[in-house]
Amino acid sequence: MFDKDPLTALQAVTAAQQLAFAPLAFQATSVMRDRGVLAALAQAVPHGLTIDSVAESTGLSVYASRVLLEAGLGLRIVWRRDDRFHLGKLGRFLLEDEMTRINFDFTRDVCYQAAAHLDEALSESTPAGLKTLGPWATLYEGLSILPEPARSSWFNFDHFYSDQAFPAVAARLAASPPASLLDVGCNTGKWARMCLERLPGCRIGLADLPIQLDVAKANLREAGLLPLGYDIIWMSQLLDCFADDEIVAILTKVRAALPPGGRLWILELFWDRQRFEAAAFSLQQTSLYFTCVANGNSQMYDSKVFLELLPRAGLIATQITDGVGGYHTLVECAASAAPQLD
């Protein structure tokens, strides 16, 4: 979907103006959603509302309602006929679509202020925008103690996508269950808990930063699911947190830890393997979050770039399954020849 320029000159100049005013448009959209403008229009179908009626319904002033609604016209969030405003399809998605809400909150609460430091981040390969959230070298060091609402928005963003993929992968794993599984980058322990509940004979090991392990252990203790403990190693949405050479270094250690016949399962989101342009777009822009907030040197990968790293670590992809949970790709790997040295 990216092999040609799809825009006419007129479309291009319009898109350029939309980008030029994008920060203001984003904040106006946030206010319209959170202050009830979109909800008021949704309840007024099919007749719509005047500016005065929107002001009365939301508690906003007539002036505030007017500038927001007029901005919404240009954004195609609302449309107008006979001085009455109506909610458009775009406005309906902004109001009701869960994925849109989660992506929107993540951008606003985690990335928005940090994005002003993107140039510095790109120049120095450091997450220069992270200082807007806290004093850490990388986001992961402070992930469990992020200030609100950034913390909730980050975890909602992370879990929304993995929660759709985990059940499908767990069912696949149950067809050939391992005796033990090492969850590298366990985050809050949600995958480990699902494995323990669905694969009661499987021993689960957890590996992550200490602060994340504390959260995972607490969650598993609360559920009564904390066994000790790998003929399979699992990585979900972990390797996109690292640069190319760092991924090779991690996978080289993983290969060394695999027993004979051991398996490595990698669950990742690749922008080039998405069915829909909106999904690809979201992942491409999420790469900029990694640049200016998370760590300064990683991204949501093009699968071609990612898969070329495997043989450098002495691994081979034995099976690749796209569309897991809608968006993820499951890369099943095994040890191959010795790692390829540069």
C-alpha positions in Angstrom: 0.0 0.0 0.0 3.1 2.3 0.0 4.5 1.6 -3.4 3.2 4.8 -5.1 2.2 8.4 -4.3 -1.6 8.2 -3.9 -2.4 11.9 -3.6 -3.3 14.4 -6.3 -1.8 17.9 -6.0 -5.0 19.2 -4.5 -5.2 16.4 -2.0 -1.5 16.9 -1.1 -1.9 20.7 -0.4 -4.9 19.9 1.8 -3.0 17.2 3.7 -0.1 19.6 4.2 -2.4 22.2 5.9 -3.8 19.5 8.1 -0.3 18.6 9.2 0.6 22.3 9.7 -2.3 22.7 12.2 -2.2 19.1 13.6 -1.3 20.0 17.2 -4.3 22.4 17.5 -6.6 20.0 15.7 -5.6 17.2 18.0 -6.3 19.2 21.2 -9.6 20.5 19.8 -10.6 16.9 19.1 -9.6 15.9 22.6 -11.8 18.7 24.1 -14.8 17.9 21.9 -14.6 14.3 23.0 -13.9 14.8 26.7 -16.2 17.8 27.2 -19.2 16.0 25.7 -19.6 17.8 22.4 -19.4 14.6 20.4 -21.7 12.8 22.8 -24.3 15.6 22.6 -24.4 15.4 18.8 -24.6 11.6 19.0 -27.7 11.9 21.1 -29.2 14.4 18.7 -29.4 12.2 15.6 -31.0 12.8 13.2 -31.9 16.4 13.8 -28.5 17.7 15.0 -27.9 20.7 17.3 -27.4 24.4 17.0 -24.3 26.0 18.5 -26.4 27.4 21.4 -27.8 23.9 22.0 -24.3 22.4 22.2 -23.3 25.1 24.6 -26.4 24.3 26.8 -25.8 20.6 26.7 -22.1 20.7 27.5 -21.7 23.7 29.8 -19.3 25.3 27.4 -19.7 28.9 26.4 -21.3 29.7 23.1 -17.9 31.0 21.9 -16.1 27.8 22.9 -18.8 25.7 21.3 -18.6 27.7 18.1 -14.8 27.6 17.6 -14.7 23.8 18.4 -17.6 23.0 16.0 -16.1 25.1 13.2 -12.8 23.4 13.7 -14.6 20.1 13.6 -16.1 21.0 10.2 -12.6 21.2 8.7 -11.5 18.0 10.3 -14.6 16.2 9.0 -15.6 15.3 12.6 -18.9 17.0 12.2 -21.0 18.4 9.3 -23.5 21.3 9.2 -26.8 21.8 7.4 -29.2 24.8 8.1 -27.1 26.0 11.0 -27.4 22.6 12.8 -24.4 20.5 13.4 -24.3 16.7 13.0 -21.9 14.0 14.1 -19.9 12.6 11.1 -18.6 9.0 10.8 -15.2 10.2 11.9 -16.7 11.8 15.0 -18.5 8.5 15.7 -15.3 6.6 15.7 -13.6 9.1 17.9 -16.5 8.8 20.4 -17.2 5.1 20.4 -14.3 3.0 18.9 -12.1 1.5 21.6 -8.9 1.3 19.6 -9.2 4.9 18.6 -9.8 6.0 22.2 -6.8 4.0 23.4 -4.5 5.3 20.7 -5.7 8.9 21.2 -5.2 8.8 25.0 -1.7 7.2 24.6 -0.6 10.0 22.2 -2.1 12.7 24.4 -0.9 11.5 27.8 2.4 9.8 27.0 3.7 11.3 23.7 2.3 14.8 23.1 4.7 16.9 25.2 7.6 14.6 24.5 7.1 14.9 20.7 8.5 18.5 20.9 11.9 16.9 21.6 11.8 14.6 18.6 14.6 16.4 16.7 16.9 16.2 19.7 16.0 12.5 20.2 16.8 11.7 16.5 20.1 13.7 16.7 21.4 12.1 19.9 19.7 8.7 19.8 18.3 9.2 23.3 14.7 9.5 24.4 15.0 13.3 24.8 11.2 13.7 25.4 11.2 11.3 28.4 12.0 14.1 30.7 8.4 15.3 30.3 7.3 12.2 32.2 10.2 11.5 34.6 13.9 11.4 35.3 14.8 7.9 33.9 17.3 6.9 31.3 14.6 4.8 29.5 10.8 4.6 30.0 11.0 1.0 31.2 12.9 2.0 34.3 9.9 4.0 35.5 7.1 2.2 33.7 5.3 1.0 36.8 5.6 4.4 38.6 4.7 6.7 35.7 2.5 9.7 36.7 -1.2 9.5 35.9 -2.8 9.6 33.4 0.3 8.6 31.5 0.6 5.3 33.4 -3.0 4.1 32.7 -2.8 5.2 29.1 0.5 3.4 28.5 -0.8 0.1 30.0 -4.2 0.4 28.2 -2.3 0.9 24.9 0.1 -2.0 25.6 -2.6 -4.4 26.8 -5.2 -3.6 24.2 -3.2 -5.2 21.4 -1.6 -8.1 23.4 -4.9 -9.0 25.0 -6.4 -9.7 21.6 -3.4 -11.9 20.5 -2.8 -13.9 23.7 -5.8 -16.2 23.7 -5.1 -17.3 20.1 -1.4 -18.0 20.9 -2.3 -19.8 24.1 -4.7 -22.1 22.2 -1.9 -22.8 19.7 0.6 -23.5 22.5 -1.9 -25.9 24.1 -1.7 -28.1 21.0 1.9 -28.9 21.8 2.4 -27.7 25.4 5.9 -27.2 26.8 6.9 -28.5 30.2 8.4 -25.1 31.0 8.3 -21.7 29.4 10.5 -18.6 30.0 8.6 -15.3 29.6 11.3 -12.7 28.7 9.9 -9.2 29.1 7.0 -10.4 31.2 5.6 -6.9 32.0 2.7 -7.3 34.4 2.6 -11.1 34.1 -0.7 -11.3 32.1 0.7 -13.8 29.6 2.3 -15.9 32.4 -1.1 -16.0 34.2 -2.9 -17.1 31.1 -0.4 -19.9 30.6 -0.6 -21.1 34.1 -4.4 -21.1 33.9 -4.6 -22.9 30.6 -1.5 -25.1 30.8 -1.5 -26.3 34.4 1.4 -28.6 33.9 3.7 -25.9 32.5 6.3 -24.2 34.8 6.7 -20.5 34.0 9.8 -18.4 34.5 9.8 -14.6 34.4 12.6 -12.3 33.2 12.3 -8.5 33.2 13.6 -5.4 34.9 13.4 -5.7 38.7 10.6 -3.1 39.1 8.5 -5.0 36.5 9.1 -8.3 38.1 7.8 -7.0 41.4 4.5 -6.0 39.6 4.3 -9.4 37.9 4.9 -11.4 41.0 2.3 -9.4 42.9 -0.3 -10.0 40.2 0.5 -13.7 40.1 0.5 -14.1 43.9 -2.9 -12.4 44.0 -4.2 -15.0 41.5 -2.5 -17.9 43.4 -0.3 -18.7 40.4 3.4 -18.4 41.1 5.2 -21.7 40.5 9.0 -21.9 40.4 10.9 -22.3 37.4 12.3 -24.1 29.7 11.9 -25.9 26.6 10.2 -22.8 25.1 11.2 -19.2 25.4 8.5 -16.5 24.8 8.9 -12.9 23.8 5.8 -10.7 23.3 6.2 -7.1 22.1 9.7 -7.0 23.6 12.2 -6.9 20.8 10.7 -3.8 19.3 12.1 -2.1 22.4 15.6 -2.5 21.2 17.9 -1.5 18.3 19.0 -3.9 15.6 22.3 -4.9 17.2 20.7 -5.1 20.7 18.1 -7.5 19.3 20.9 -9.7 17.8 22.7 -9.7 21.2 19.5 -10.7 23.0 18.6 -13.4 20.5 22.2 -14.8 20.7 21.8 -15.3 24.4 18.4 -16.9 23.8 19.8 -19.3 21.3 22.5 -20.3 23.8 19.8 -21.0 26.4 17.7 -23.2 24.2 17.9 -26.9 24.9 18.0 -29.4 22.0 14.7 -29.2 20.3 13.8 -26.0 22.2 11.6 -23.4 20.6 11.5 -19.6 20.6 8.2 -17.8 20.0 8.3 -14.1 19.1 5.0 -12.2 19.0 5.5 -8.8 17.3 3.7 -6.1 15.4 5.1 -5.4 12.0 3.8 -2.4 10.0 4.4 -4.0 6.6 2.3 -7.1 7.5 -1.0 -5.3 8.4 -4.2 -5.8 6.4 -5.3 -2.2 6.7 -3.6 1.2 6.2 -4.9 2.5 9.5 -3.0 -0.2 11.4 0.2 0.3 9.4 0.0 4.1 9.9 -0.5 3.6 13.7 2.6 1.4 13.9 4.7 3.7 11.8 3.9 6.7 14.1 4.4 4.5 17.2 8.0 4.2 16.1 8.4 7.9 16.9 7.2 7.2 20.4 10.1 4.8 20.8 12.5 7.5 19.4 11.5 10.4 21.7 10.0 8.7 24.8 10.9 5.1 25.3 14.6 4.6 24.6 15.8 6.6 21.6 16.8 3.8 19.3 14.1 1.2 18.6 10.9 1.1 16.5 8.0 -0.9 15.2 9.9 -2.9 12.6 9.5 -3.6 8.9 9.4 -7.4 9.1 12.1 -7.7 6.4 14.5 -5.7 8.6 13.6 -7.8 11.7 13.7 -11.3 10.1 17.2 -10.6 8.7 18.4 -10.3 12.3 17.5 -13.9 13.1 20.4 -15.7 11.3 22.9 -13.3 12.8 21.9 -14.8 16.1 22.0 -18.4 14.9 18.2 -18.7 14.6 15.8 -19.7 11.8 12.1 -18.9 11.5 10.3 -22.2 11.1 6.8 -20.7 10.8 5.4 -17.2 10.5 1.7 -16.5 11.2 0.2 -13.1 10.5 -3.1 -11.7 11.8 -2.9 -13.2 15.3 -5.5 -11.3 17.3 -6.0 -9.1 14.3 -2.6 -7.3 14.1 0.3 -9.5 15.5 2.7 -11.8 13.8 3.9 -14.9 15.5 7.4 -15.9 14.5 8.3 -19.4 15.6 12.0 -20.0 15.7 14.6 -22.8 16.2 18.3 -22.9 16.5 20.2 -23.1 13.2 23.8 -22.9 12.4 26.3 -20.8 14.4 25.5 -17.1 14.6 26.6 -15.1 11.5 29.4 -12.7 12.5 29.6 -9.4 10.8 
